């Protein structure tokens, strides 16, 4: 007797042993090829699908089975060696096909599984199969390919030159409507003296404080009627309120996802349908690694999680970070629309499209709308210690970049939510792959402004494209400056926050002198 005949004999015995009635079949042996419709019908009526691949690339059968289980909600038992285990493993029962006992137990578990658990598992996998389509795969591939090209250019780029302070100040004084965008952490923060005890430094550095020497210069710049100042940070709202609440400036927290006008209330600038279902599962992973990595900590923000191992042992921290990434990709975020941003000693998980560059257009739109800005912005100074993912803000303003390569708007409406707490939507999915040229943005903004009379004066549904349409930048009036990052998309470089302090002091002094000269001139004319 050959193997196939032996298998048929075993199947016949199991059929007679476990069939309750003649009309109820536990297992049906198909030893011939089936056409597409017959195969789909078989998938649809099957209670359990068992895939025991020892090695394969993806395994299409498991995806087909889930797609056909619209009402049955059958259970998928999947080999851990199948490629599909990476994406369907959260809803399937994963087994080692070499372990016969484990496979048998999994079959029993699948056949006796409660209906609510079957439905939960199926719902998870069905969502993945129906959203991760061929079109979605192609868009993701092209999107990440573009990111790879940008990262390669960044790695081979020369170190930016130092900021030409005098030129930046001269162009600032000549301009009519200025925009200053400042980061916070490692840019405007107070330096922490090293006392030789790393524990003390860690506590101090975790409490971000504005550099005391910057209060005067910032106040002078904020009071200038021709200057709009924005502090754009990854920190949460309470940190920015504590440090900048006294200044006449705009605050943008959590990479621009929350915005506070001058002396106003917080609102959210997040795109609608932002998917935040991944939060709880990612939090468990971050807590797990924080407990097992001495001197590490993580921050829970409303739109992201950041795990920091700056003070942990260097080698152990890197090993833990690598292990954490593996846990995240094979579990909590395998089916989620999120980005993983790796810093030098940190790991951050945030929703797709949550970057400073993606938010700045919406922020500008709100500023233009709130301040009834008519004069085009003809000077931009952007200074920050931003992660590579957030350096798209430099490209957004740079007049030398083609408009098609600028930051892409998020899918759906981008109207602002003026709820005091600015809570993010809890479901849906963002789409960050719909590029739109700046010319088109300006045309649409003009069209929508012409019909704005039909809107309520308290409505926040103005178009975010107003932001980019008010820009009138020339190359000599744009100064992007990275702080402490030698490989950057920025045009210029400042080595440390101390150099930022020195430059802003110099800028504030020059502004005060220029205003005094103008006042004297007007007095003489009067």
VENMOCOR-V212104 format. One line per field, one symbol per residue. ss: DSSP state (h for helix, s for strand, l for the rest). phi: phi as a letter, one per 30 degrees, with the letter a starting at -180 (. if undefined). psi: psi as a letter, one per 40 degrees, with the letter a starting at -180 (. if undefined). A space follows every 50 residues. Layout:
ss: ???
phi: ???
psi: ???
This chain:
ss: llhhhhhhhhhhhhhhhhlllllllllllllllllhhhhhhhhhhllsss sllllllllhhhhhhhhhllllllssssslllllhhhhllllsssllllh hhhhhhhhhhhlllhhhhhhhhhhhhhhhhhllhhhhhhhhhhhhhhhhh hhhhhhllllssllhhhhhhhhhhlllsssssllllllsllllllllhhh hhhhhhlllslllhhhhhhhhhhlllssssssllllhhhhhhhhllllls sssllllssslllllsssllllllllllhhhhhhhhhhhhhlllllssss lllssssslllllhhhhhhhhhhhhhhhhhlllllllssssslllsssss sllllhhhhhhhhhhhhhhhhlllllslsssssslllhhhlhhhhhhlll llhhhlllllllllllsllllllllllllllllllllhhhhhhhhhhhhh lhhhlllllllllllhhhhlslllhhhssssssllllllllsssllhhhh hhhhhhhhhhhhhhhhhhhhhhhhhl
phi: .ddddddddddddddddcddbddccdbccccbdcdeddddddedcddbcc ccddaadbidedddddddddcdhdcccbddcdddddccddcdcdbcddcd dddddddddddcdddddeddddddddddddccdddddddddddddddddd dddddcddddddddeddddddddddcbcbccbdcdibcdddcddcicddd ddddddcdbdeddcddeddddddddcbccbccbdddddddddcbddcdbc bbchiidbbbdehccdbccdddiddbddeddddddddedddcbeicabcc cdbabbccbecdeedddddddddddddddcbecdccdbcccccdbabbcb deidbdddddddddeddeddchdcdddcabbbbaccdedcdddddedddd ddddcddcdddidcddccdedhdddcbjbdbcccdbdddddddddddddd cdddcddcdcdddddedddcdbccedccbcbdcicdcadddbbbdadddd eddddddddddddddddddddddddd
psi: hidddddddddddddddehdidehhdhhhhfiiiidddddddddehdhhh hfhdhiddgddddddddefdddfihhhhheeidedddedddihhihedgd dddddddddddehidddddddddddddddedgiddddddddddddddddd dddddeiihiiihgdddddddddeidhihhhhichedeihihhheehddd ddddddghhhhdeeddddddddehdehhhhhhieiidddddddedeigii hhiffeehhhihfaiiiieiiifhhfeedddddddddddddegheiiihh ideiihhhfdeihddddddddddddddddecdedeigiihhhadfihhhi ihegidddddddddddddddefhdhihehhhhhigiiddeeeddddehee iiddeihhiiiaifiihehdefhiieaahihffgihiddddddddddddd eedeiieeiefiheedddeehghideehhhhihehehieidihhdidddd ddddddddddddddddddddddddd.
